Amino acid sequence: IIWFILSITAPLIYYKSLIKLVKEKIGTVFLVQLKADKGALFERVNHESRKEKINSVEKLEEFFKKYPENLEKFGNGEQLVVDTTKLSPEESARQIAKYSLS
């Protein structure tokens, strides 16, 4: 499992190369986009668990302006999009597990 934020964690070409390598040598790649409406994101961003991350509405808005591609799907292939606006982390994880096992 690899988790990343586009444009921040590593260059986009890194992920495309990694996906190609996994498909050629190891097996299956399951792309999952987690998304939520901006109201939910703005509410969550102030949570104490975000101390060392984007931790204010202002920083989140700045991030989306700088990296708008993070609001979109990654590439053109098949992927699961989980709208976490009203889902618990456990329910989101169940949807991902179901997708990866299908």
Stockholm file with secondary structure:
# STOCKHOLM 1.0

chainA/1-102         IIWFILSITAPLIYYKSLIKLVKEKIGTVFLVQLKADKGALFERVNHESRKEKINSVEKLEEFFKKYPENLEKFGNGEQLVVDTTKLSPEESARQIAKYSLS
#=GR chainA/1-102 SS CCCCCTTTSSCHHHHHHHHHHIIIIICCCCEEEEECCHHHHHHHTTSGGGTTSCCSHHHHHHHHHHCGGGGSCSSSSCEEEEECTTCCHHHHHHHHHHHHHC
#=GC SS_cons         CCCCCTTTSSCHHHHHHHHHHIIIIICCCCEEEEECCHHHHHHHTTSGGGTTSCCSHHHHHHHHHHCGGGGSCSSSSCEEEEECTTCCHHHHHHHHHHHHHC
//
